[in-house]
Each structure stands twice: as structure tokens, then as C-alpha cells.
């Protein structure tokens, strides 16, 4: 893309803007959540002359990344490291490498947790079987006692 095309694309992106309510509705989140992410420095909306927040496609993309990170179980600090703070313009390669490192660490946590859950499941199933066996023994003993009493 040449400089003229880049300039035209940036002008088009800047002409698209949403209010906080509009972006909240589009992303199905509260306006309070958006303000919280702004307070944390994760997004930085533009402001109108009347000081109203105006969200650009870049803001919307960052919000989507934040929401995806939250859905994947990352903390806001981890998300900030992956996508960079709103005022920074991180190098894409570094951003991708950081995201991969965080993703690999999260996958390891998930795999470890799955192993723990499988062991827990085995323990619960074994205990359940012991309890069912004990119920059978108790019922058998009760039936035998009742039959002996009838004699």
C-alpha cells in the first residue's frame, strides 16, 4: 500500500466513529466496562469538543481483543502486555510473540488442570462405587436379619 492509500484508509477509519452506548451495544458489554478499560489505559477514545467519548475502529478492535483475552481467562495485566497500552504503538511481531508466550502458558495451565480434574473424577467414581457396594451390603444384611426374625 502506498502512502496515499494509507492516508486515505486512515481518513476513512477516522470518519467512522461510535458513541460509548453504540459501541457497548455492538459488543454486548456495559458502558461502565468500557470506561473501566479506559481507566486501565487499555483503550483511549477520542473526545469531541463537548468532551464526549468517540470510539474508532481501532478502539473497537482493541475492545474485541480485550474481550477475547478475558474469555480465554487472561488477566487485564496480561492482556495489556499482549496488546500494549492504548497510548503505545507496539511492534506487531513483538505483540504476536508475547501473545504466543501467554497462550502457551495458558494452554499448559489448562492441561495441568485437566489432569487434576481427571484424577479428581477417578477418585469420586471410586468412592461412589465403594458407597454403592456398602449400600448393597447393608441392604443384604437388613434382608437377612428380617428373614431370621421371621423364623
C-alpha positions, 0 to 999 in steps of 0.5 A: 500500500502506498502512502496515499492509500494509507492516508486515505484508509486512515481518513476513512477509519477516522470518519467512522466513529461510535458513541460509548452506548453504540459501541457497548451495544455492538459488543454486548458489554456495559458502558461502565466496562468500557470506561473501566478499560479506559481507566486501565489505559487499555483503550483511549477514545477520542473526545469531541469538543463537548468532551464526549467519548468517540470510539474508532475502529481501532478502539473497537478492535482493541475492545474485541481483543480485550474481550477475547483475552478475558474469555480465554481467562487472561488477566487485564495485566496480561492482556495489556502486555499482549496488546500494549497500552492504548497510548503505545504503538507496539511492534506487531511481531513483538505483540504476536510473540508475547501473545504466543508466550501467554497462550502457551502458558495458558494452554499448559495451565489448562492441561495441568488442570485437566489432569487434576480434574481427571484424577479428581473424577477417578477418585469420586467414581471410586468412592461412589462405587465403594458407597454403592457396594456398602449400600448393597451390603447393608441392604443384604444384611437388613434382608437377612436379619428380617428373614431370621426374625421371621423364623 
